């Protein structure tokens, strides 16, 4: 299975409260952009939580990128990030460990590149007569 196919299994959204290695990478991207914008980022620790400060930096990034500044990291934001040199799909598939992606409805999806690769490669069981 190609990396692109595995990346397609990456949860569609990342909202405040998401946590894990992918959040570290997004937070580092945002910190880099904050520095380029001349924003003070000394109060922002790059860690595994996509929390309040990260959401505020994301809103600034989205506004500067002419996107809806909701602070979430969804498909349009990820496309803009890729255009700015941060390839979300490649990064996500290079990071070991599990990231928990909070979705807009508050639900959580645990994701890892290893788990996505296994799920994508697993055969879909066929139902037999009488199976429910």
N, C-alpha and C positions, 0 to 999 in steps of 0.2 A: 504494500500500500504506500502511495506517495505521501510526502509531508503535506501537500495541499489537501489531500483527502482527509487526513487526520485533523488538520486545522479546521476543516469544515465542521467538525464535531465540537469545536470550542464553543462554550456557551455564548449566546448572542449578545448578552448584556453583562456589564459589571457595574454594580451600584455600590453606594456607600455601605461599608460593613464587610465588603469582600475581603478575603485574606488569603495569603499564601505567596509563593514565589513569583507568580505573574504580577502581583501587586507591587513587589519590589521593583520590577522592571518598569512598570508604568510610572511609579513614583519617581524613579531615577530620570525617566524621560521628561516628566513634568518639572523636576528640579532644574534640569538642563535648560529647559525653555524659560523658566522663571529667571534664571541667571541671565539669559540672553535678552530678556525683556527689561532687565535692570530691577527686578523685584527682589526684595530681601527674602532669601530662602533659608536663612540660618535657623529659623524656628521650626523648620520642617525636617523631620528625621525620615530618611528613606528606610522604611521598614516593610513588614509583610501585611500591613493594614491599609486598605483604601478607605481612609477616614476623612474627617472634616476638612483638614488643611489640603489634602490631596483633591478633594471634591472642589474646593475653592480654586485651586490652581487649574484644575480641569475646566472649570467654568471660564476662567480667563483664556485658556488655550482655545476653547470652543468659540468664544466671542471673537478672538483674533483671527480665527479660521472661518468666520462667517457661518458658524453652525449654531443650532439652538443650544444655549448655554445652560443645560440642565445638570451638568456635573457627572452624568453617567458616561460610561464608555461603551457605546453601542456601535452598530455598523458604520454609520456616517463618520463618527469620531475616529474609529479605527482606520477608515479609508484615509482621512486627513493625516493621521499619524504616520501611515505608510508613505504618503506623499512627502512627509517631512523626514523620511529616513528611518522610521521606527516600524519595521515590518512585524506587526503583531503576530502573524501566523508563524513566522520563523522563530521569533523569540519564544512564543508559547511552547513550541515543540522542542526547544533546547533546554528548558528548565526542568530539572528533576523535582519531584514532589507534587503534592496535591494543593490546588488552589480552590477555594470555595467562592463561587461566584454568586453574589446576591442578585436576584432578578427584580425587575420593576414591581412585581406583585409581592415581594418579600420572601419568596421561596429561595432556597439555596441549592446550587448544583455543585457537587464536588467533581473536580476534573483534574486529570493528569495526562501528559502526553502518552505515558505508558498504558494507562487505562483506556484512553481513546483508541490507541493502536490495537489493543486487544479486542475492544468492542467492535471496531471496524473490520477486523480480520475474522471474527467469530462467525461461523455459519448460522444462518437463521434457521431455527428448528421448524420442520414442517409438522403441521398438525395431523394427527392420525384420527381416523374415525372414532368418535366418542371422546376425544380430548377436548377440554374446555380451557 
